Amino acid sequence: MAELVFFTGTMDCGKSTLALQMDHNHAARGRSGLIFSRLDRAGTSRLSSRLGLSRQALEVLEHTDFWELVVEQITNGRKVDYLICDEAQFYAPVQVEQLARLVDELGIDVYTFGITADFRAQLFPGSQRLIELADRTQLLQVEALCWCGRTATHNARTVGGVMVVEGEQVVVGDVGDGEPHETVEYEVLCRRHYMRRMTAHAARAQALSPDVLPFDLDLCPLPQPR
């Protein structure tokens, strides 16, 4: 039976790497698929991983109709067994419904990859619809880490090194290194440091302050082994 699967997690947990690996595995078994992405960090019509892996993809636009596109491919004689859909949080809810229709009516496996919540800790519309419709929602097992060493659960946006919680939902940037820049960057944080707006850059600045003693630093105790 074909499935609509949503693989999700924070940034840095390997979603795009898994998407590329799944395409490789299916193609190695003689299956034919299509790769889609939207607003990838490497540019238009690319699916890329932070590990340096990349390949060509079909760019998902606001007017992209997955049903019409795939039916046209099949009508023109192309075999389509599966779809790899990266950056699915940026898809419109109606496009998610089109993917579900491809699964149900044409028996095509659809594997989607994306983050669930934005920098405001609110669900992306595309992710919300996937959670509502997917046969399976699978949390990736590779844990991204906050600067404090705990498991990261939230995606934070920084501008000039300062965390912000207001602005447009979709602004393309990259994972920041904690240094101040005027460009938009993203960083993963644990809930405690997300709520306190304590990024890696802010933590380093606090640590270097002569007015702060070591025991005053906002550190999270790591969980003890059981």
ZIRA-V86449 format. One line per field, one symbol per residue. phi: phi as a letter, one per 20 degrees, with the letter a starting at -180 (. if undefined). burial: I if it has 24 or more other C-alpha atoms within 12 Angstrom, else O. A space follows every 50 residues. Layout:
phi = ???
burial = ???
//
This chain:
phi = .fcdddecrfgmenffffffffffffffdnedbcdcbblffeofmcdcdf fofabfbefedfefdffffffffffeneecebcdcelffeffgfffffff ffffddmefcddcreedefemdffgfffffffdffbddefefefdffeoe ffccdddccmndfcccpffdcfbbffenefbeefccbecffffffeldef fffffffeffedegfefedefffefe
burial = OOIIIIIIIIIIIIIIIIIIOIIOOOOOOOOIIIIIIIIIIIOOIIIIIO OOOIIOIIIIOOOOIIIOIIOOOOOOOOOIIIIIIIIIIIIIIIIIIIII IIIOOOOIIIIIIIIIIIIIIOIIIIIIIIIOIIIOIOIIOOIIIIIIOO IIIIIIIIIOIIIIOOOOOIOOIIIIOIIOOOOIIIIIIIIOIIOOIIII IIIOOOOOOOOOOOOOOIIIOOOOOO
//
